[in-house]
Amino acid sequence: MIVRKLHESGVRSEHAYLAAVGSIGLSLASWLTSNRQENLERADRWGIFVGEWAPTFFALGLALANYERDETARPAGFGVDA
């Protein structure tokens, strides 16, 4: 249901994959920035916090890819919840 709503609102699997890769880059950038400006423990926590978004975005991308694949495999109007 959530995946279908995201798909209907225009979110595609490629968007989720790009968000995952972007969160990895943001994690590295935020860790490097925090490491220079703050203590090491806080920089590590911030980098890990942002880095934990990537698996969620990858999982969402897989769910959307499966939905997109299934959507192209079924005839129009078939299997749609009312």
Secondary structure, DSSP 8 states (H G I E B T S, - for coil): -HHHHHHHTT--HHHHHHHHHHHHHHHHHHHHHHHHHS-HHHHHHHHHHHHTHHHHHHHHHHHHHHHHHHHHHS-TTTT---
